[in-house]
Amino acid sequence: MSSPLPAPTHAPPGFASRARRHPSFVLGAALTAMLILAAGLSFAWTPWSPYEVDMAAKLQAPSALHWLGTDTFGRDVASLLLVGARSSIAVGVIAVGIGMGLGTCLGLLASARRGWTEELIMRFADFSYAFPAILSAIMLTAVFGAGMVNAIVAIGIFNIPTFARVTRASANAVWSREFVLAARSCGRSPWQITRDHVLPNILSVLVVQATIQFAIAILAEAALSYLGLGTQPPQPSWGRMLSEAQTMLFQAPLLAVFPGLAIALAVLGLNLLGDGLRDLLDPRLARKR
């Protein structure tokens, strides 16, 4: 009598399959893609020049000629929004890159060396939290003047302690794993272990944190531009569009609605994308899907 055939085993679903079934990831990816496409499209085409002033056409309502209307200087609002997406992405990418690069190095150093090195780095991170991005930008502006570069530096400095803390906590968990203990027993140096074992195992955490910090950087850039400390004229900025619209809330309320909606959708998309990546890259949560 023949033995029964073994029950077929099904391989766990891949990342793409799980991602398509994750509503937060799908919606976040769609909104983030719209932000990137808007910025990319602005390099090749805009309905009107965002720098063209036409006082005869100021404060026009949305129409076939100007899809989202015009502002107090007669500039096309749709064109300003498209080009303003560039500033948000540029500030976010560079500022998060600064924070992630320096913060990750400091966190890995603290985790690998421990002792007074770890204590010194963590106290530096605590001290840095006393200077949020807006306060740092005000100090830099007082010394060097307002501008996008100073805004990027201020937001980047604000991101460093966040990445340092996340990296240290995640790396400490990896250092207690069996494969790291085996590598240490084989005589591998702390730097080799950090490069070959610790960093690859915390990359997913850093990617999720970078997505979340990207959203925070967009908010910070908008706030700094609103205060006149970020992107300077004539370069369009969502935050400065809000600042210019505040005096026209009763005459033309849509001038504040459109840039505010753009900021809200961009931040919402990046936060949803970060939440989705956290669930998809966490093996414990992935097994439940």
C-alpha positions in Angstrom: 0.0 0.0 0.0 1.5 3.2 -1.1 2.2 5.9 1.5 0.1 9.1 1.2 1.7 12.0 -0.6 3.0 14.8 1.6 0.8 17.9 1.7 2.1 20.6 -0.6 3.8 23.4 1.2 3.1 26.9 0.1 5.9 29.5 0.1 5.3 32.6 2.0 4.1 35.5 -0.2 6.8 37.8 -1.5 7.2 41.5 -0.7 5.3 42.7 -3.8 2.4 40.4 -3.1 2.1 41.6 0.5 2.6 45.2 -0.5 -0.4 45.1 -2.9 -2.6 43.9 0.0 -1.4 46.6 2.4 -3.8 49.6 2.2 -1.5 52.0 4.0 1.5 51.2 1.8 -0.6 51.4 -1.4 -2.1 54.7 -0.6 1.2 56.1 0.8 3.1 55.0 -2.3 0.5 56.5 -4.6 0.6 59.9 -2.8 4.4 59.9 -2.7 4.5 59.0 -6.4 2.2 61.9 -7.1 4.6 64.3 -5.2 7.6 63.0 -7.2 5.8 63.1 -10.5 4.7 66.7 -9.8 8.3 67.7 -9.1 9.6 65.8 -12.1 7.0 67.3 -14.4 7.8 70.8 -13.4 11.3 70.4 -14.9 9.8 69.7 -18.3 6.4 71.6 -18.3 4.3 73.9 -16.3 1.0 75.5 -17.5 2.5 79.0 -17.1 5.8 80.4 -16.0 5.9 80.4 -12.1 8.0 83.5 -12.2 5.8 85.6 -14.6 4.0 88.5 -12.9 0.8 89.7 -14.4 -1.0 92.2 -12.2 -3.9 92.5 -14.6 -4.7 88.8 -14.0 -4.3 88.7 -10.2 -6.7 86.9 -7.9 -8.5 85.1 -10.7 -10.8 82.1 -9.8 -10.0 78.7 -11.2 -10.8 78.5 -14.9 -9.8 76.7 -18.1 -7.0 79.2 -18.5 -5.7 79.0 -15.0 -6.7 75.7 -13.5 -6.2 76.7 -9.9 -6.5 80.5 -10.3 -3.9 83.1 -9.8 -2.3 84.7 -6.8 -1.9 88.3 -5.7 0.8 88.8 -8.3 -1.1 87.2 -11.2 1.1 84.1 -11.1 -0.5 80.7 -12.0 -1.2 78.8 -8.8 -0.9 75.4 -10.4 2.5 76.2 -11.8 3.7 77.5 -8.4 2.5 74.2 -6.8 4.4 72.1 -9.3 7.6 74.0 -9.0 7.2 74.2 -5.2 7.3 70.4 -5.0 10.9 70.7 -6.1 11.9 72.7 -3.0 10.1 70.3 -0.7 11.8 67.2 -2.2 15.2 68.9 -2.4 15.1 70.0 1.2 13.8 66.6 2.4 16.3 64.5 0.5 19.4 66.5 1.4 18.3 67.2 5.0 17.4 63.6 5.6 20.6 62.5 3.9 22.7 64.7 6.3 20.8 63.4 9.3 20.9 59.8 8.2 24.5 59.8 7.2 25.9 61.4 10.3 23.4 60.0 12.7 23.8 56.4 11.5 27.6 56.7 11.9 27.3 58.1 15.4 24.8 55.4 16.4 26.9 52.6 15.0 30.0 54.0 16.8 28.1 54.3 20.1 26.9 50.7 19.8 30.3 49.3 18.8 32.4 51.0 21.3 30.0 51.4 24.3 31.5 52.9 27.5 32.3 56.6 27.5 32.0 56.9 23.7 28.4 55.8 23.8 27.6 58.0 26.8 29.2 61.1 25.0 27.3 60.5 21.8 24.0 60.0 23.5 24.4 63.2 25.6 25.2 65.0 22.4 22.0 63.7 21.0 20.1 64.9 24.1 21.7 68.3 23.8 20.8 68.6 20.1 17.1 68.0 20.9 17.1 71.4 22.7 17.6 73.1 19.3 14.7 72.1 16.9 14.8 72.9 13.2 13.0 76.2 13.4 15.2 77.5 16.3 18.4 76.3 14.6 17.3 78.1 11.4 16.6 81.3 13.2 20.1 81.2 14.7 21.7 80.4 11.3 19.7 83.1 9.7 20.9 85.7 12.2 24.5 84.8 11.3 24.4 83.9 7.6 21.1 85.2 6.3 17.9 83.5 5.2 18.0 80.9 2.5 17.3 77.3 1.4 20.8 76.2 2.3 20.5 77.3 5.9 17.1 75.7 6.1 18.6 72.4 4.9 21.5 72.6 7.4 19.1 73.3 10.2 16.7 70.5 9.4 19.7 68.1 8.8 21.2 68.9 12.2 17.7 68.3 13.8 17.7 64.8 12.1 21.1 63.7 13.4 20.1 62.8 17.0 17.0 61.1 15.8 18.9 58.7 13.5 21.7 58.3 16.1 19.2 57.1 18.7 17.3 54.8 16.4 20.6 53.3 15.0 22.0 52.7 18.5 18.9 51.0 19.8 18.6 48.8 16.7 22.3 48.0 16.6 22.4 47.1 20.3 19.7 44.5 19.7 21.7 43.0 16.8 24.9 42.9 18.9 23.2 40.5 21.3 22.3 38.0 18.6 24.0 34.6 18.3 25.5 35.1 14.9 27.3 38.3 16.2 28.6 36.4 19.2 29.9 33.7 16.9 31.6 36.3 14.7 33.2 37.9 17.8 34.5 34.4 18.9 36.1 34.0 15.5 38.2 37.2 16.1 36.3 39.6 13.9 36.9 43.2 14.9 34.0 45.5 16.0 34.2 47.4 12.7 34.0 44.2 10.6 31.0 43.0 12.6 29.4 46.4 12.2 29.9 46.4 8.5 29.0 42.8 7.7 26.3 42.0 10.3 25.0 45.0 12.2 24.4 47.5 9.4 22.7 45.1 7.0 20.3 44.0 9.7 19.2 47.5 10.6 18.9 49.0 7.1 15.1 48.3 7.0 14.7 50.3 10.3 16.7 53.1 8.9 14.7 53.2 5.6 11.4 53.4 7.6 12.8 56.2 9.8 14.1 58.1 6.8 10.6 58.0 5.2 9.1 59.4 8.4 11.8 62.1 8.8 11.2 63.1 5.1 7.6 64.0 6.0 8.9 66.0 9.0 11.4 67.8 6.8 8.7 68.8 4.4 6.7 70.3 7.3 9.8 72.0 8.7 10.6 73.5 5.3 7.1 74.8 4.9 7.2 76.3 8.4 10.5 78.0 7.8 9.4 79.4 4.4 6.2 80.6 6.0 8.4 82.6 8.5 10.6 83.9 5.7 13.6 81.8 6.7 13.5 79.1 4.1 13.2 79.2 0.3 13.6 82.7 -0.9 11.8 84.6 -3.8 11.5 84.1 -6.7 11.8 80.3 -6.1 8.2 79.0 -5.3 7.6 77.3 -2.0 4.4 75.9 -0.5 5.2 77.5 2.8 5.7 81.0 1.4 2.5 80.5 -0.7 0.6 80.1 2.6 2.3 83.1 4.0 1.4 85.3 1.1 -2.2 84.0 1.2 -2.9 84.8 4.8 -3.7 88.4 4.1 -6.2 87.3 1.4 -8.2 84.7 3.3 -11.5 86.5 2.9 -11.0 87.7 -0.7 -9.4 84.5 -2.1 -9.5 81.6 0.4 -8.4 79.1 -2.2 -4.9 80.6 -2.2 -4.4 79.0 1.2 -6.3 75.9 0.5 -4.2 74.6 -2.4 -0.7 74.8 -0.9 -2.1 73.6 2.5 -3.7 70.6 0.8 -0.4 69.9 -1.1 1.6 69.9 2.2 -1.1 67.7 3.9 -1.2 65.1 1.1 2.6 65.0 0.9 3.1 64.5 4.6 0.2 62.0 4.8 1.6 60.0 1.9 5.1 59.7 3.4 3.7 58.8 6.8 1.5 56.1 5.4 4.4 54.8 3.3 6.6 54.7 6.4 3.9 52.8 8.3 3.4 50.4 5.5 7.2 49.7 5.1 7.5 49.1 8.8 4.8 46.5 8.7 6.1 44.9 5.5 9.8 44.8 6.6 9.1 43.5 10.1 9.3 39.7 9.8 7.0 39.2 12.8 4.3 41.3 11.2 4.9 39.9 7.8 4.1 36.4 8.9 0.6 37.6 10.0 -0.3 38.8 6.5 
